[in-house]
């Protein structure tokens, strides 16, 4: 089941800052977001629940030193993924 990816303002800001310093990672991030939309539980993403102040949220790997925080939400009657940071 393909899910819609929604970007929070914080995610857009964080992504812009990251790409300014690490432009070479753009293709990897794009591939990660595509895979996340297609299958959020794919083993290459290493999707896992978060604890502490981010309890209830999830994270996935977008590279060796980059994680994407996300939340599963309902959007227009379907399950979507809100990209947090």
Secondary structure, DSSP 8 states (H G I E B T S, - for coil): ---EEEE-HHHHHHHHHHHHH-GGGHHHHHHHHHHHHH-TT-GGGT-EE--GGGTT-EEEESSTT-EEEEEEEEETTEEEEEE--
